[in-house]
Amino acid sequence: GGKSPNIIFADADVETAAKFAYFALFFNMGQCCCAGSRLFVEDKVYDQVLNIITERAKKQKIGDPSTTPLRRGRRSRRSSAKRSCAISPQAKRRGRVV
């Protein structure tokens, strides 16, 4: 899931479109099968969109997402964290960087 791209054309409200594209990927710490993990941007507004999204990312506070105003952090569901911990050793044995 989550492979449906967001598309931003030059005639869009670029500020609003970039904010929603950022939200589409990062809400729920990206643990959603509907996460907008691809973004296509028309060349004319590419730099503008990149700047908007980059500035939003720089302002994000990372830590325990259950405390306010932090928004990004560890896995939000215990079952997801448990599954990640279980597959990490397998990935390391296969030479992956974890």
C-alpha positions as a LaTeX table, in Angstrom:
\begin{tabular}{lrrr}
\hline
Residue & $x$ (\AA) & $y$ (\AA) & $z$ (\AA) \\
\hline
Gly1 & 0.00 & 0.00 & 0.00 \\
Gly2 & 0.85 & 3.65 & $-0.06$ \\
Lys3 & 2.24 & 3.73 & $-3.58$ \\
Ser4 & $-0.37$ & 6.01 & $-5.09$ \\
Pro5 & 1.43 & 9.27 & $-5.81$ \\
Asn6 & 0.39 & 12.77 & $-4.95$ \\
Ile7 & 0.67 & 14.97 & $-8.03$ \\
Ile8 & 1.21 & 18.72 & $-7.91$ \\
Phe9 & 0.78 & 20.75 & $-11.08$ \\
Ala10 & 1.94 & 24.33 & $-11.56$ \\
Asp11 & $-1.61$ & 25.69 & $-11.60$ \\
Ala12 & $-2.38$ & 24.27 & $-8.14$ \\
Asp13 & $-2.44$ & 26.15 & $-4.86$ \\
Val14 & 1.16 & 25.03 & $-4.36$ \\
Glu15 & 1.40 & 25.94 & $-0.67$ \\
Thr16 & $-1.69$ & 23.91 & 0.22 \\
Ala17 & $-0.80$ & 21.02 & $-2.07$ \\
Ala18 & 2.71 & 20.76 & $-0.57$ \\
Lys19 & 1.31 & 20.79 & 2.98 \\
Phe20 & $-1.09$ & 17.97 & 2.17 \\
Ala21 & 1.59 & 15.98 & 0.33 \\
Tyr22 & 3.80 & 16.23 & 3.42 \\
Phe23 & 0.94 & 15.15 & 5.65 \\
Ala24 & 0.07 & 12.25 & 3.32 \\
Leu25 & 3.45 & 10.66 & 3.89 \\
Phe26 & 4.14 & 11.44 & 7.51 \\
Phe27 & 0.81 & 11.14 & 9.31 \\
Asn28 & 0.71 & 8.11 & 11.58 \\
Met29 & 4.53 & 7.93 & 11.39 \\
Gly30 & 4.21 & 6.49 & 7.88 \\
Gln31 & 2.63 & 3.33 & 9.35 \\
Cys32 & $-0.39$ & 3.44 & 7.11 \\
Cys33 & $-0.95$ & 1.46 & 3.95 \\
Cys34 & $-2.38$ & 4.61 & 2.38 \\
Ala35 & 0.72 & 6.75 & 3.06 \\
Gly36 & 1.49 & 8.96 & 0.06 \\
Ser37 & 5.06 & 7.77 & $-0.33$ \\
Arg38 & 5.49 & 9.12 & $-3.87$ \\
Leu39 & 5.19 & 12.71 & $-5.01$ \\
Phe40 & 5.22 & 13.90 & $-8.61$ \\
Val41 & 5.72 & 17.64 & $-9.11$ \\
Glu42 & 5.61 & 19.66 & $-12.31$ \\
Asp43 & 9.03 & 21.14 & $-13.10$ \\
Lys44 & 7.83 & 24.75 & $-12.88$ \\
Val45 & 7.01 & 24.45 & $-9.17$ \\
Tyr46 & 9.43 & 21.69 & $-8.13$ \\
Asp47 & 11.83 & 23.97 & $-6.21$ \\
Gln48 & 8.96 & 25.75 & $-4.46$ \\
Val49 & 7.39 & 22.45 & $-3.36$ \\
Leu50 & 10.75 & 21.08 & $-2.24$ \\
Asn51 & 11.38 & 24.18 & $-0.12$ \\
Ile52 & 7.95 & 24.02 & 1.52 \\
Ile53 & 8.28 & 20.34 & 2.37 \\
Thr54 & 11.89 & 20.72 & 3.55 \\
Glu55 & 10.98 & 23.58 & 5.88 \\
Arg56 & 8.10 & 21.57 & 7.35 \\
Ala57 & 10.42 & 18.60 & 7.93 \\
Lys58 & 13.00 & 20.80 & 9.67 \\
Lys59 & 10.34 & 22.02 & 12.12 \\
Gln60 & 9.17 & 18.55 & 13.13 \\
Lys61 & 9.91 & 17.58 & 16.68 \\
Ile62 & 10.97 & 13.98 & 17.09 \\
Gly63 & 10.46 & 11.95 & 20.24 \\
Asp64 & 7.67 & 10.14 & 22.03 \\
Pro65 & 4.60 & 10.75 & 19.83 \\
Ser66 & 2.26 & 10.26 & 22.79 \\
Thr67 & 3.46 & 13.54 & 24.30 \\
Thr68 & 2.45 & 16.93 & 22.98 \\
Pro69 & 3.63 & 18.66 & 20.79 \\
Leu70 & 5.87 & 15.89 & 19.47 \\
Arg71 & 4.65 & 14.39 & 16.22 \\
Arg72 & 7.27 & 11.88 & 15.09 \\
Gly73 & 8.89 & 9.04 & 16.93 \\
Arg74 & 8.82 & 5.34 & 17.62 \\
Arg75 & 6.31 & 2.92 & 16.22 \\
Ser76 & 2.86 & 3.91 & 17.35 \\
Arg77 & 1.52 & 0.39 & 17.83 \\
Arg78 & 3.08 & $-2.17$ & 20.13 \\
Ser79 & 2.44 & $-4.92$ & 17.54 \\
Ser80 & 4.31 & $-2.94$ & 14.86 \\
Ala81 & 7.27 & $-2.36$ & 17.15 \\
Lys82 & 7.35 & $-6.04$ & 18.11 \\
Arg83 & 7.32 & $-7.12$ & 14.45 \\
Ser84 & 10.12 & $-4.66$ & 13.57 \\
Cys85 & 12.25 & $-5.92$ & 16.45 \\
Ala86 & 11.71 & $-9.50$ & 15.31 \\
Ile87 & 12.84 & $-8.90$ & 11.72 \\
Ser88 & 15.79 & $-6.61$ & 12.48 \\
Pro89 & 18.18 & $-9.48$ & 13.40 \\
Gln90 & 17.20 & $-11.29$ & 10.18 \\
Ala91 & 17.99 & $-8.19$ & 8.14 \\
Lys92 & 21.37 & $-7.77$ & 9.86 \\
Arg93 & 22.28 & $-11.41$ & 9.15 \\
Arg94 & 21.56 & $-10.71$ & 5.49 \\
Gly95 & 23.94 & $-7.76$ & 5.53 \\
Arg96 & 21.32 & $-5.01$ & 5.68 \\
Val97 & 21.88 & $-1.80$ & 7.60 \\
Val98 & 19.31 & $-1.43$ & 10.36 \\
\hline
\end{tabular}
